[in-house]
Amino acid sequence: MGGSSKLKKKIIIGTRSSKLALWQAEWVKAELQRMNPGLEVELNKIKTTGDKILDVPLAQVGGKGLFVKEIEEALLKGEADLAVHSMKDVPTEFPEGLYLPVICKREDPRDAFITARDGGSFRYAGYKQLPQGASIGTSSLRRSCQLLSSRPDLKIMQLRGNLDTRLRKLDEGQFDAIILAAAGVNRLGWSERITELIPVALSLPAIGQGAIGIECRIDDEDINRLVSPLNHPETALCVRAERACLKKLEGGCQVPIAAYATTTGNRIIIDGLVGSVSGDRIIRAHREGNIDDPESLGAALGEELLSKGAQKILSEVYGKNIGQIGLH
């Protein structure tokens, strides 16, 4: 056993232990085994800081890397060969020696509006049918600022926990409706719970929403080769542009920033926004460019948002008032 190939018959995937994270890791495991018959894949379920802090809005404890830090430490220690992440949780900077070679094909990137059921029908037919002062549960400043921009009467309430916990709280009557990422709801087989898919014009998605990323050690050639077929070029281009915008804005995942890119032919189209927490100010920008350089396009979008006044809003969000925000 000369050790010329580190890829033994067994590899370890680092993942969070929530139902959705495990679904994503199991999907990657199944794809790798389909392409490599005989490969043994084990999951290393890791509890991250973000999973442990359930009684405090994440924006209050700093959003960057809360769901990936411990998993990255496992990669660096050799306790995992690759990590599977929701792209919207992944910071734009990586620890030395790690990188993100693969972004898998994106699921539906939109936000899902979900109301409780009365008998066989939804309590409210859609977002526009919500009564004045209705309570909405959301885990995101990005969602709440956009919803409040169109409906300042709504009462936004903090909603933390895994998807099944969030749905249970809705069914118990704690909220009139909740907003979740459609991708996670679809992946867990709960699509029938979605009352309405919110158009991107009303709720621009989070950076990378709906996409799964694979992180690994830069120098691990065997693992790099193993995972490379799972990269989806079109999704990767779009998410790279979105992440470049986020990097320019120096934003974590718990701030009211959104960006969403699509491709058409050899062009990338990207929209971005930064909003105040109350939704009274929303700054938007739009860019189009060649697919050859998604990072420059995303950075230019971020620069435009800053020049239009996003810097002032972000300074307020990162300021001392963040602790008073009752949202994740």
Backbone torsions as a table, in degrees:
resi	resn	phi	psi	omega
1	MET	NA	84.0	-174.3
2	GLY	-69.3	-12.1	178.2
3	GLY	73.6	20.1	-179.0
4	SER	-67.4	-25.4	177.3
5	SER	-121.1	122.6	179.5
6	LYS	-73.0	-20.4	-176.4
7	LEU	-74.4	87.1	176.0
8	LYS	-68.0	-163.0	178.7
9	LYS	-83.9	-5.1	-177.9
10	LYS	-128.4	133.2	173.1
11	ILE	-125.6	158.4	-176.5
12	ILE	-119.2	128.6	176.1
13	ILE	-100.6	125.9	173.7
14	GLY	-86.9	132.8	-177.6
15	THR	-152.2	156.7	167.0
16	ARG	-68.9	166.7	-174.8
17	SER	-105.5	10.6	176.4
18	SER	-68.8	161.0	-179.7
19	LYS	-56.5	-43.2	-177.5
20	LEU	-68.5	-43.8	178.7
21	ALA	-60.7	-41.3	179.9
22	LEU	-67.6	-36.4	176.0
23	TRP	-59.5	-45.8	-178.7
24	GLN	-63.7	-44.1	179.8
25	ALA	-66.0	-40.2	178.5
26	GLU	-65.1	-35.5	178.4
27	TRP	-65.2	-45.5	177.9
28	VAL	-62.6	-43.2	178.1
29	LYS	-57.1	-47.6	-178.3
30	ALA	-63.6	-39.6	179.3
31	GLU	-65.9	-42.9	179.6
32	LEU	-64.2	-39.8	-179.5
33	GLN	-72.3	-31.1	176.8
34	ARG	-65.1	-38.9	-178.4
35	MET	-83.7	-18.1	-176.7
36	ASN	-134.4	76.2	-178.2
37	PRO	-54.2	136.9	179.7
38	GLY	93.6	-11.2	179.6
39	LEU	-72.2	130.5	176.9
40	GLU	-97.6	129.6	-178.4
41	VAL	-125.8	128.2	-179.7
42	GLU	-116.7	146.4	176.5
43	LEU	-100.7	131.7	172.7
44	ASN	-104.2	103.8	-175.6
45	LYS	-84.3	120.0	-171.6
46	ILE	-118.8	129.8	177.1
47	LYS	-85.3	119.6	-178.3
48	THR	-95.9	166.6	178.5
49	THR	-53.9	-43.7	-178.8
50	GLY	-62.4	-29.6	178.6
51	ASP	-77.4	-25.8	-176.3
52	LYS	-84.5	-31.6	-176.6
53	ILE	-92.6	97.0	-176.1
54	LEU	-111.6	-5.6	-175.4
55	ASP	-109.0	6.1	-177.4
56	VAL	-130.1	139.5	173.8
57	PRO	-58.9	131.6	-176.4
58	LEU	-61.9	-29.2	179.1
59	ALA	-60.3	-26.4	-177.1
60	GLN	-75.1	-27.5	-177.1
61	VAL	-105.7	8.7	177.9
62	GLY	90.4	120.9	-171.7
63	GLY	-83.5	-19.6	-169.2
64	LYS	-73.3	123.4	170.4
65	GLY	72.8	10.5	-176.2
66	LEU	-65.1	-24.2	-178.2
67	PHE	-104.9	3.8	-177.3
68	VAL	-128.1	-19.3	-171.3
69	LYS	-55.0	-51.4	-177.8
70	GLU	-66.0	-32.1	178.7
71	ILE	-69.6	-39.4	176.8
72	GLU	-64.3	-36.9	177.2
73	GLU	-62.5	-39.2	177.7
74	ALA	-63.8	-38.8	176.7
75	LEU	-61.7	-46.5	-177.5
76	LEU	-66.6	-30.2	179.5
77	LYS	-85.1	-6.1	-177.2
78	GLY	82.2	12.9	178.4
79	GLU	-84.6	-5.1	173.1
80	ALA	-148.1	148.0	178.7
81	ASP	-94.6	-27.2	175.7
82	LEU	-151.9	160.3	178.9
83	ALA	-125.1	142.9	178.2
84	VAL	-112.2	124.3	-176.6
85	HIS	-126.9	154.3	159.6
86	SER	-73.3	126.8	-174.4
87	MET	-59.9	-28.6	-177.3
88	LYS	-72.7	-9.8	176.7
89	ASP	-93.1	-9.0	-168.6
90	VAL	-89.1	120.4	177.0
91	PRO	-61.9	162.6	-178.4
92	THR	-82.4	-12.0	176.9
93	GLU	-111.4	144.7	-179.5
94	PHE	-117.8	149.9	173.7
95	PRO	-60.7	151.9	-179.8
96	GLU	-57.2	130.8	178.5
97	GLY	98.2	-10.5	179.7
98	LEU	-115.8	152.5	174.0
99	TYR	-157.6	179.5	-173.0
100	LEU	-120.4	87.2	-176.1
101	PRO	-79.2	-17.2	-171.2
102	VAL	-131.4	129.7	167.6
103	ILE	-123.6	117.5	-173.8
104	CYS	-78.8	167.2	-177.8
105	LYS	-57.2	135.8	-174.3
106	ARG	-76.9	139.4	168.3
107	GLU	-81.4	-174.9	177.2
108	ASP	-57.3	121.9	-175.9
109	PRO	-83.9	-5.2	-172.2
110	ARG	-76.2	164.3	172.3
111	ASP	-85.1	145.3	-179.9
112	ALA	-108.2	130.3	175.6
113	PHE	-93.8	124.1	-174.5
114	ILE	-129.4	124.5	175.0
115	THR	-114.9	162.7	176.9
116	ALA	-69.1	164.4	179.0
117	ARG	-104.7	142.8	169.4
118	ASP	-112.5	105.6	-173.7
119	GLY	66.3	-128.0	-176.9
120	GLY	-92.2	-3.8	-175.9
121	SER	-118.4	161.7	178.3
122	PHE	-73.0	145.3	-178.5
123	ARG	-61.2	-40.8	175.9
124	TYR	-124.9	138.1	-174.2
125	ALA	-68.3	-25.7	-179.4
126	GLY	-174.9	178.6	-176.7
127	TYR	-55.8	-42.4	-176.1
128	LYS	-69.6	-17.9	-178.2
129	GLN	-88.5	-3.2	179.9
130	LEU	-61.4	137.7	178.1
131	PRO	-70.9	163.2	176.6
132	GLN	-54.4	135.7	175.3
133	GLY	72.8	14.6	179.6
134	ALA	-61.4	150.2	-180.0
135	SER	-95.4	130.0	180.0
136	ILE	-118.2	128.3	175.1
137	GLY	-94.6	125.4	177.1
138	THR	-146.8	152.0	-178.6
139	SER	-103.5	18.5	-167.5
140	SER	-143.6	127.7	173.5
141	LEU	-64.6	-34.1	179.2
142	ARG	-59.8	-47.3	179.7
143	ARG	-66.8	-46.8	-173.5
144	SER	-63.8	-39.7	-177.2
145	CYS	-66.3	-36.3	179.8
146	GLN	-72.9	-38.8	178.3
147	LEU	-65.4	-42.9	-179.9
148	LEU	-67.7	-27.6	178.0
149	SER	-62.8	-38.5	179.9
150	SER	-92.7	-24.4	-178.9
151	ARG	-137.9	76.7	-178.2
152	PRO	-63.2	-13.2	180.0
153	ASP	-75.9	-18.0	-174.5
154	LEU	-65.8	149.1	176.5
155	LYS	-103.2	110.8	-178.2
156	ILE	-90.2	128.2	-177.7
157	MET	-123.0	143.8	-178.5
158	GLN	-64.6	136.6	178.8
159	LEU	-136.5	109.9	178.7
160	ARG	-117.3	171.6	177.5
161	GLY	107.6	171.1	178.8
162	ASN	-68.5	168.1	-176.2
163	LEU	-57.2	-42.7	-178.2
164	ASP	-66.3	-35.9	176.6
165	THR	-63.5	-42.5	-178.3
166	ARG	-64.6	-42.9	178.6
167	LEU	-65.0	-38.8	179.2
168	ARG	-62.3	-42.3	179.6
169	LYS	-62.6	-37.6	176.3
170	LEU	-63.2	-47.3	-177.1
171	ASP	-66.9	-25.1	177.3
172	GLU	-77.4	-7.2	177.7
173	GLY	91.9	14.9	-179.6
174	GLN	-73.1	-21.1	-178.7
175	PHE	-139.7	156.9	170.8
176	ASP	-76.8	-31.9	179.0
177	ALA	-159.1	161.0	173.0
178	ILE	-130.8	158.3	177.0
179	ILE	-118.1	126.9	178.1
180	LEU	-130.3	164.2	172.3
181	ALA	-71.7	127.4	-179.5
182	ALA	-57.7	-36.5	-175.8
183	ALA	-57.4	-46.6	-178.7
184	GLY	-65.9	-40.3	179.4
185	VAL	-63.8	-43.7	178.8
186	ASN	-63.3	-44.0	-175.6
187	ARG	-64.3	-33.1	-179.0
188	LEU	-87.0	4.1	174.7
189	GLY	80.5	22.6	-177.6
190	TRP	-109.7	27.5	-175.1
191	SER	-56.3	-30.9	-176.8
192	GLU	-67.7	-14.6	177.3
193	ARG	-78.0	-15.6	-176.7
194	ILE	-74.2	118.9	177.5
195	THR	-75.5	-42.0	-174.8
196	GLU	-159.0	140.4	172.1
197	LEU	-90.2	123.4	-175.2
198	ILE	-78.3	125.7	-179.5
199	PRO	-59.4	147.3	-179.0
200	VAL	-62.6	-24.0	177.8
201	ALA	-65.9	-27.0	-179.7
202	LEU	-94.7	-37.3	178.3
203	SER	-138.4	93.7	179.5
204	LEU	-66.1	131.8	-173.7
205	PRO	-66.5	163.6	173.6
206	ALA	-69.1	156.2	176.6
207	ILE	-58.0	122.7	177.4
208	GLY	78.1	5.4	-176.0
209	GLN	-59.1	132.8	178.7
210	GLY	91.5	-8.6	-178.1
211	ALA	-107.2	146.7	177.1
212	ILE	-106.3	135.1	178.3
213	GLY	-114.9	150.0	176.2
214	ILE	-118.0	121.7	-179.8
215	GLU	-108.0	141.6	176.6
216	CYS	-153.5	178.9	178.8
217	ARG	-75.7	134.7	-177.1
218	ILE	-58.8	-39.0	-172.8
219	ASP	-88.1	4.2	-179.2
220	ASP	-91.0	85.3	-172.2
221	GLU	-61.2	-39.5	-177.6
222	ASP	-64.3	-44.0	179.3
223	ILE	-67.6	-40.5	177.5
224	ASN	-57.8	-43.1	179.9
225	ARG	-67.3	-39.6	-177.8
226	LEU	-62.9	-43.1	-173.8
227	VAL	-87.7	-15.9	-171.6
228	SER	-57.2	-33.9	179.0
229	PRO	-64.9	-15.6	-179.1
230	LEU	-82.7	-7.7	178.1
231	ASN	-70.0	134.1	178.1
232	HIS	-109.4	105.3	-169.4
233	PRO	-53.6	-43.5	-177.3
234	GLU	-65.7	-46.0	177.8
235	THR	-61.6	-43.4	-177.5
236	ALA	-60.5	-42.9	178.7
237	LEU	-60.0	-47.0	-177.9
238	CYS	-63.8	-46.8	-177.1
239	VAL	-69.2	-34.2	176.3
240	ARG	-62.2	-40.6	178.2
241	ALA	-64.9	-44.2	-179.8
242	GLU	-62.3	-42.8	-178.0
243	ARG	-68.8	-30.8	177.1
244	ALA	-67.1	-35.4	175.6
245	CYS	-64.8	-46.2	179.2
246	LEU	-59.3	-41.8	-178.8
247	LYS	-64.1	-41.9	179.1
248	LYS	-62.4	-36.3	-179.7
249	LEU	-82.4	-7.4	-178.7
250	GLU	54.1	42.9	-176.5
251	GLY	-101.3	147.4	170.9
252	GLY	-91.7	-172.5	-177.5
253	CYS	-82.9	-4.6	-176.1
254	GLN	-110.7	34.6	177.6
255	VAL	-126.3	157.9	-176.3
256	PRO	-76.6	68.2	178.0
257	ILE	-121.8	138.8	175.3
258	ALA	-138.5	147.4	171.8
259	ALA	-155.2	140.1	-178.1
260	TYR	-144.9	125.1	-178.0
261	ALA	-117.2	147.6	172.0
262	THR	-133.8	162.3	176.0
263	THR	-116.4	149.6	171.3
264	THR	-143.4	115.3	-173.5
265	GLY	61.3	-126.1	-179.8
266	ASN	-103.2	26.1	-179.0
267	ARG	-116.9	147.4	170.5
268	ILE	-111.2	133.9	175.9
269	ILE	-115.4	127.5	-176.9
270	ILE	-136.7	135.8	175.5
271	ASP	-117.6	145.1	178.4
272	GLY	-141.0	158.7	174.5
273	LEU	-152.5	154.3	169.7
274	VAL	-130.5	131.7	-177.4
275	GLY	-127.2	154.6	171.9
276	SER	-74.3	155.6	-176.9
277	VAL	-59.3	-35.9	-178.3
278	SER	-78.6	-11.1	179.4
279	GLY	81.8	3.5	-178.1
280	ASP	-78.3	-18.1	175.3
281	ARG	-129.0	124.1	174.8
282	ILE	-128.7	122.9	178.2
283	ILE	-106.1	127.3	-176.8
284	ARG	-120.4	153.4	173.3
285	ALA	-148.9	156.4	-177.0
286	HIS	-139.4	136.4	178.6
287	ARG	-139.1	151.2	172.0
288	GLU	-134.5	145.6	-179.8
289	GLY	-167.0	-179.8	-178.8
290	ASN	-75.6	146.9	-178.4
291	ILE	-69.0	-9.0	-176.7
292	ASP	-64.4	-27.2	-174.6
293	ASP	-140.0	72.3	-176.5
294	PRO	-63.0	-32.7	-178.2
295	GLU	-64.4	-42.3	-179.8
296	SER	-64.3	-38.7	-180.0
297	LEU	-64.3	-46.2	179.2
298	GLY	-64.0	-40.1	179.2
299	ALA	-64.8	-38.7	178.9
300	ALA	-65.0	-37.5	176.7
301	LEU	-62.8	-46.1	178.5
302	GLY	-60.8	-41.4	179.3
303	GLU	-61.6	-41.7	179.3
304	GLU	-65.1	-41.9	177.9
305	LEU	-60.9	-42.9	179.3
306	LEU	-62.5	-42.7	-177.0
307	SER	-68.1	-22.6	179.8
308	LYS	-88.1	-2.2	176.8
309	GLY	120.1	5.8	-178.9
310	ALA	-63.8	-30.8	-177.3
311	GLN	-58.1	-42.3	-178.5
312	LYS	-64.1	-43.6	-179.7
313	ILE	-64.1	-46.0	-177.6
314	LEU	-64.5	-37.3	178.1
315	SER	-61.5	-38.7	178.5
316	GLU	-66.7	-42.1	-178.6
317	VAL	-65.7	-41.1	-178.8
318	TYR	-77.9	-9.5	-177.8
319	GLY	-74.3	-173.1	-172.2
320	LYS	-65.3	-17.4	-178.2
321	ASN	-74.8	-6.9	-177.0
322	ILE	-60.0	-32.4	-178.3
323	GLY	-64.5	-21.3	-179.1
324	GLN	-87.4	-5.7	-175.9
325	ILE	-80.2	123.0	-176.5
326	GLY	-86.2	44.0	-175.2
327	LEU	-139.1	154.0	168.5
328	HIS	-100.3	NA	NA
